[in-house]
Amino acid sequence: MFPITNWTHIEAARHDTAARRDTLGELAYAYRRPLEVVARKRGLSPQQAEDVVQELFVKLVERDVVRELDRARGRLRAFLRTSLEHAIANHIARAHAQKRGGTALPATFVDDVAAPAPGADEAFDRAWRAALLARAFARLAAEHRTGPFDVIVEYFRGDTPSLAELAASHGTTVAQLKSMLHRARRRFRALVHAEVAATVGSQSEVEAEVRALAL
């Protein structure tokens, strides 16, 4: 089961309360790891990061935010990233307020804690792309349930023996192995392309994202 996080699904869910909740659950399942990476970059402990991300999705459900999402606004990850920064700022502000005996914090302080931490954007993008590639690879694996997927795994890891040795160890010829790996690489790129297209707003953004992945 692969969460369907594409814009078409999000837009279709706007008119169904249960579908909107399911959609946010799918987003949480698919992309909570990149969000937790950003929270850790901001100095939160692993447990705090997990709690903040969980709280974020609870609030998004409460706001019924799927009704507001608009593909024309661009990347899905930009929306989640901005939402997370607000959640982190609120978490930090509450923690400091408790230390001060519950007194309100100056607006400038809240603005300061909302500013992205150095390297947070890069860490988020790396984790986002890692999650995207992992999802595409999992889909590739699911499509090869009856085939010698272990050969593909070995090859994709990049630490394999020569093609001749790999073919011999799996009882196939080099020509057959090359053909299989070529099909697997081509299909993997297509799956990555589909994953990227599911989370951005335009074709130009799809191409830019795929180029950045350097596949």
FITORBA-204905 format. One record per residue: residue in three letters; x, y, z of N, C-alpha, C in turn. Coordinates in steps of 0.05 Angstrom, whole numbers, padded with zeros to 5 digits, always signed. Example, Ala and Ser with C-alpha at 12.3 -4.5 7.8 and 13.67 -1.06 7.14 Angstrom:
// FITORBA-204905
ALA+00264-00114+00156+00246-00090+00156+00264-00066+00156;SER+00257-00045+00142+00273-00021+00143+00258+00001+00157;
//
This chain:
// FITORBA-204905
MET+00017-00024+00000+00000+00000+00000+00018+00025+00000;PHE+00015+00042-00020+00030+00066-00022+00012+00090-00019;PRO+00017+00108+00000-00001+00131+00003-00002+00147-00023;ILE-00027+00155-00030-00031+00171-00054-00030+00200-00046;THR-00008+00214-00052-00005+00241-00042-00005+00261-00065;ASN-00017+00254-00088-00016+00272-00110-00038+00293-00108;TRP-00034+00315-00124-00052+00338-00123-00080+00330-00132;THR-00082+00312-00151-00108+00304-00161-00124+00292-00138;HIS-00111+00275-00122-00125+00262-00100-00132+00283-00079;ILE-00114+00301-00073-00120+00322-00053-00144+00339-00062;GLU-00144+00347-00087-00166+00363-00097-00192+00348-00096;ALA-00191+00322-00103-00216+00306-00103-00227+00303-00074;ALA-00208+00304-00055-00216+00299-00027-00230+00323-00014;ARG-00229+00346-00027-00240+00370-00015-00269+00368-00007;HIS-00284+00352-00022-00313+00351-00018-00322+00327-00001;ASP-00303+00314+00012-00310+00291+00028-00293+00292+00054;THR-00307+00296+00076-00293+00299+00102-00275+00276+00108;ALA-00285+00251+00105-00269+00227+00111-00245+00226+00093;ALA-00249+00232+00068-00227+00231+00048-00206+00252+00055;ARG-00214+00275+00065-00195+00296+00072-00177+00287+00096;ARG-00189+00274+00115-00174+00263+00138-00155+00241+00129;ASP-00164+00224+00111-00147+00203+00100-00123+00214+00086;THR-00128+00236+00070-00107+00248+00055-00085+00259+00073;LEU-00093+00272+00095-00073+00283+00114-00058+00260+00127;GLY-00072+00238+00133-00059+00215+00144-00038+00204+00125;GLU-00044+00204+00099-00025+00194+00080-00001+00212+00078;LEU-00005+00239+00079+00017+00258+00079+00034+00254+00104;ALA+00022+00250+00127+00037+00246+00151+00054+00221+00149;TYR+00043+00199+00139+00057+00174+00136+00081+00177+00117;ALA+00076+00191+00095+00097+00193+00074+00119+00212+00081;TYR+00113+00234+00095+00133+00255+00096+00139+00265+00125;ARG+00132+00249+00145+00137+00257+00172+00168+00257+00178;ARG+00183+00239+00166+00211+00238+00170+00226+00264+00162;PRO+00221+00274+00138+00234+00300+00131+00227+00322+00150;LEU+00202+00323+00159+00194+00344+00178+00207+00341+00205;GLU+00211+00316+00214+00225+00311+00239+00254+00320+00237;VAL+00266+00316+00214+00294+00325+00210+00296+00355+00214;VAL+00277+00370+00203+00278+00400+00207+00275+00406+00237;ALA+00256+00393+00250+00252+00398+00279+00277+00393+00295;ARG+00291+00371+00288+00316+00365+00302+00337+00387+00296;LYS+00338+00397+00272+00356+00418+00265+00351+00443+00281;ARG+00326+00447+00289+00319+00470+00306+00325+00466+00335;GLY+00337+00443+00342+00346+00439+00369+00328+00422+00386;LEU+00306+00411+00374+00288+00395+00389+00299+00367+00392;SER+00292+00353+00414+00301+00326+00419+00285+00308+00400;PRO+00294+00283+00396+00279+00265+00379+00249+00262+00387;GLN+00244+00260+00413+00216+00258+00423+00201+00284+00418;GLN+00214+00307+00423+00200+00332+00418+00194+00336+00388;ALA+00213+00328+00371+00209+00330+00342+00185+00313+00334;GLU+00184+00289+00344+00162+00271+00337+00136+00283+00347;ASP+00136+00294+00371+00111+00306+00382+00102+00330+00366;VAL+00121+00347+00358+00114+00371+00343+00102+00364+00316;VAL+00114+00344+00303+00103+00336+00276+00076+00324+00280;GLN+00073+00307+00300+00046+00295+00305+00026+00317+00311;GLU+00033+00336+00327+00015+00358+00334+00008+00375+00309;LEU+00028+00378+00292+00023+00393+00267+00000+00380+00251;PHE+00002+00354+00247-00018+00340+00231-00045+00339+00245;VAL-00045+00338+00271-00070+00339+00286-00084+00366+00281;LYS-00068+00387+00282-00080+00414+00278-00089+00418+00249;LEU-00074+00406+00230-00082+00408+00202-00109+00393+00198;VAL-00112+00371+00212-00138+00357+00211-00160+00374+00223;GLU-00154+00386+00246-00174+00403+00259-00182+00427+00242;ARG-00163+00438+00228-00168+00460+00210-00182+00452+00184;ASP-00182+00425+00180-00193+00414+00155-00178+00428+00131;VAL-00152+00428+00133-00135+00444+00115-00136+00435+00086;VAL-00143+00410+00081-00144+00400+00054-00162+00417+00037;ARG-00182+00429+00049-00200+00446+00033-00186+00471+00022;GLU-00164+00479+00036-00149+00503+00028-00126+00498+00009;LEU-00117+00473+00007-00094+00467-00010-00100+00472-00039;ASP-00082+00485-00052-00086+00492-00080-00061+00486-00096;ARG-00063+00469-00116-00041+00461-00133-00026+00485-00145;ALA-00042+00506-00151-00030+00530-00164-00009+00544-00147;ARG-00010+00538-00121+00009+00551-00102+00037+00538-00104;GLY+00039+00515-00117+00066+00504-00122+00071+00478-00106;ARG+00095+00476-00095+00104+00451-00083+00089+00444-00058;LEU+00082+00419-00056+00069+00410-00031+00087+00411-00008;ARG+00113+00406-00012+00132+00406+00010+00136+00434+00021;ALA+00132+00455+00005+00134+00483+00014+00112+00489+00034;PHE+00088+00479+00029+00066+00482+00047+00072+00468+00074;LEU+00081+00443+00072+00086+00428+00097+00109+00441+00112;ARG+00130+00450+00098+00153+00462+00111+00145+00488+00126;THR+00129+00505+00113+00120+00530+00126+00103+00524+00150;SER+00085+00504+00147+00067+00497+00169+00084+00487+00193;LEU+00105+00471+00187+00121+00461+00208+00136+00483+00223;GLU+00146+00503+00208+00161+00525+00221+00143+00539+00241;HIS+00117+00543+00234+00099+00556+00253+00094+00538+00277;ALA+00092+00511+00273+00088+00493+00295+00112+00493+00314;ILE+00136+00494+00302+00161+00494+00319+00162+00521+00334;ALA+00156+00543+00321+00157+00569+00335+00137+00569+00358;ASN+00114+00558+00354+00094+00557+00376+00104+00539+00399;HIS+00116+00517+00392+00127+00499+00412+00148+00512+00429;ILE+00167+00526+00415+00189+00539+00430+00178+00562+00446;ALA+00159+00577+00435+00148+00600+00450+00133+00590+00475;ARG+00118+00568+00473+00104+00557+00496+00124+00548+00518;ALA+00146+00535+00509+00166+00526+00528+00179+00549+00543;HIS+00185+00570+00528+00197+00594+00541+00177+00608+00560;ALA+00152+00609+00551+00132+00622+00567+00128+00607+00594;GLN+00129+00580+00593+00126+00565+00617+00149+00570+00636;LYS+00173+00574+00625+00197+00580+00642+00194+00607+00655;ARG+00180+00625+00641+00176+00653+00651+00151+00655+00669;GLY+00139+00632+00676+00116+00633+00693+00090+00637+00678;GLY+00090+00632+00651+00066+00635+00636+00062+00662+00624;THR+00081+00681+00628+00077+00708+00617+00080+00707+00587;ALA+00067+00726+00573+00068+00727+00544+00096+00735+00535;LEU+00104+00726+00511+00129+00732+00500+00127+00755+00480;PRO+00148+00772+00477+00147+00793+00458+00144+00782+00429;ALA+00130+00797+00412+00126+00788+00385+00152+00784+00370;THR+00172+00800+00376+00198+00798+00363+00212+00772+00370;PHE+00207+00762+00394+00219+00736+00402+00206+00714+00386;VAL+00180+00715+00383+00166+00694+00367+00176+00695+00338;ASP+00180+00719+00328+00191+00721+00301+00218+00708+00299;ASP+00235+00712+00319+00262+00701+00319+00262+00671+00319;VAL+00245+00659+00335+00245+00630+00337+00232+00617+00312;ALA+00217+00633+00297+00205+00623+00272+00225+00624+00249;ALA+00247+00638+00253+00267+00640+00231+00280+00613+00227;PRO+00283+00604+00202+00295+00578+00197+00324+00575+00208;ALA+00330+00552+00220+00357+00548+00230+00376+00544+00207;PRO+00401+00551+00210+00421+00547+00189+00422+00517+00181;GLY+00421+00513+00155+00422+00486+00145+00396+00470+00146;ALA+00375+00482+00157+00349+00468+00160+00337+00463+00132;ASP+00338+00482+00115+00326+00479+00088+00340+00456+00073;GLU+00367+00456+00074+00382+00435+00060+00376+00408+00072;ALA+00375+00406+00098+00369+00381+00112+00341+00371+00105;PHE+00322+00389+00104+00295+00382+00097+00294+00372+00068;ASP+00307+00386+00050+00306+00378+00022+00319+00350+00018;ARG+00341+00345+00032+00355+00319+00030+00336+00297+00040;ALA+00324+00302+00063+00306+00281+00075+00281+00277+00058;TRP+00271+00299+00047+00248+00297+00029+00254+00280+00005;ARG+00277+00286-00007+00285+00271-00031+00291+00242-00025;ALA+00303+00237-00001+00308+00209+00007+00282+00194+00010;ALA+00262+00207+00022+00236+00195+00025+00223+00189-00002;LEU+00226+00208-00020+00214+00205-00047+00227+00182-00062;LEU+00254+00181-00061+00268+00159-00074+00261+00132-00062;ALA+00259+00131-00035+00252+00106-00021+00224+00097-00029;ARG+00206+00116-00032+00179+00108-00041+00179+00097-00069;ALA+00194+00110-00087+00195+00101-00114+00208+00073-00115;PHE+00229+00069-00099+00243+00043-00099+00225+00021-00088;ALA+00209+00028-00067+00190+00009-00056+00169+00001-00076;ARG+00160+00020-00092+00141+00013-00113+00154-00005-00135;LEU+00179+00001-00141+00194-00016-00160+00196-00045-00149;ALA+00202-00047-00123+00204-00074-00111+00177-00088-00112;ALA+00155-00074-00107+00129-00086-00108+00122-00097-00136;GLU+00132-00084-00156+00127-00092-00184+00144-00116-00192;HIS+00164-00124-00175+00181-00146-00182+00178-00169-00162;ARG+00154-00173-00152+00150-00194-00132+00157-00221-00142;THR+00153-00225-00168+00158-00252-00179+00185-00253-00194;GLY+00200-00232-00194+00226-00231-00209+00249-00231-00190;PRO+00273-00233-00201+00298-00233-00185+00306-00205-00176;PHE+00290-00194-00158+00295-00166-00150+00320-00163-00134;ASP+00330-00184-00122+00355-00183-00108+00378-00174-00126;VAL+00377-00182-00151+00398-00173-00170+00397-00143-00174;ILE+00373-00132-00176+00369-00103-00180+00379-00089-00155;VAL+00372-00099-00131+00381-00087-00106+00411-00085-00105;GLU+00424-00107-00112+00453-00108-00111+00465-00087-00130;TYR+00453-00085-00154+00464-00067-00174+00459-00038-00165;PHE+00436-00032-00155+00429-00005-00147+00446+00005-00123;ARG+00456-00014-00107+00473-00006-00085+00500+00005-00094;GLY+00508-00004-00117+00533+00007-00128+00558-00006-00118;ASP+00556-00027-00102+00580-00041-00092+00580-00070-00102;THR+00571-00073-00126+00568-00100-00137+00594-00110-00151;PRO+00596-00136-00155+00619-00146-00172+00613-00139-00201;SER+00630-00149-00219+00626-00144-00247+00599-00156-00257;LEU+00589-00146-00280+00564-00157-00290+00567-00187-00296;ALA+00590-00195-00305+00594-00224-00310+00591-00240-00285;GLU+00603-00231-00263+00601-00245-00238+00573-00245-00227;LEU+00560-00221-00229+00533-00219-00220+00514-00237-00235;ALA+00517-00238-00262+00500-00255-00278+00505-00284-00271;ALA+00530-00292-00268+00536-00320-00262+00524-00328-00235;SER+00526-00310-00215+00516-00316-00188+00485-00319-00187;HIS+00472-00308-00208+00443-00310-00208+00432-00326-00232;GLY+00450-00342-00244+00442-00361-00264+00430-00348-00289;THR+00441-00326-00298+00432-00313-00322+00456-00304-00339;THR+00451-00294-00363+00472-00285-00380+00476-00255-00376;VAL+00500-00245-00385+00505-00217-00382+00485-00201-00399;ALA+00478-00211-00423+00459-00197-00440+00432-00195-00427;GLN+00423-00217-00415+00397-00217-00401+00398-00198-00377;LEU+00420-00199-00362+00423-00182-00339+00423-00152-00347;LYS+00437-00145-00368+00437-00117-00377+00409-00108-00385;SER+00395-00125-00399+00368-00118-00407+00350-00114-00383;MET+00352-00131-00363+00335-00129-00339+00342-00104-00324;LEU+00368-00098-00321+00376-00074-00306+00368-00048-00321;HIS+00370-00049-00347+00361-00026-00363+00332-00020-00359;ARG+00315-00041-00360+00287-00038-00355+00281-00028-00327;ALA+00296-00038-00307+00292-00030-00280+00300-00001-00276;ARG+00322+00008-00287+00330+00036-00285+00310+00054-00298;ARG+00300+00046-00321+00281+00063-00336+00255+00065-00320;ARG+00246+00042-00309+00221+00042-00293+00225+00058-00267;PHE+00248+00056-00255+00253+00071-00230+00252+00101-00236;ARG+00263+00110-00258+00262+00139-00265+00233+00147-00269;ALA+00217+00130-00282+00189+00136-00286+00174+00139-00260;LEU+00180+00121-00241+00167+00122-00215+00175+00146-00199;VAL+00201+00154-00201+00210+00178-00188+00196+00202-00200;HIS+00194+00203-00226+00181+00225-00240+00152+00227-00230;ALA+00138+00204-00227+00111+00204-00218+00109+00215-00189;GLU+00128+00206-00172+00128+00216-00145+00132+00246-00143;VAL+00150+00256-00160+00156+00285-00160+00131+00300-00170;ALA+00119+00290-00192+00096+00303-00204+00073+00305-00184;ALA+00072+00286-00166+00050+00285-00146+00052+00308-00126;THR+00075+00321-00124+00078+00340-00102+00085+00368-00111;VAL+00084+00374-00137+00090+00401-00146+00067+00411-00163;GLY+00068+00436-00170+00046+00448-00183+00047+00451-00213;SER+00070+00448-00225+00072+00451-00254+00093+00433-00266;GLN+00091+00429-00293+00110+00411-00306+00138+00422-00305;SER+00142+00448-00305+00169+00459-00304+00181+00453-00276;GLU+00165+00453-00255+00175+00445-00229+00183+00416-00228;VAL+00167+00399-00242+00173+00371-00243+00201+00367-00255;GLU+00206+00379-00278+00231+00376-00292+00254+00386-00274;ALA+00250+00409-00261+00271+00420-00243+00278+00401-00220;GLU+00257+00389-00208+00261+00371-00186+00276+00346-00195;VAL+00267+00335-00218+00280+00310-00228+00309+00316-00235;ARG+00315+00339-00247+00343+00346-00253+00360+00347-00227;ALA+00348+00359-00206+00362+00361-00181+00369+00334-00169;LEU+00353+00314-00175+00358+00287-00164+00381+00273-00179;ALA+00388+00284-00203+00410+00274-00219+00409+00244-00223;LEU+00386+00234-00232+00384+00205-00236+00393+00198-00264;
//
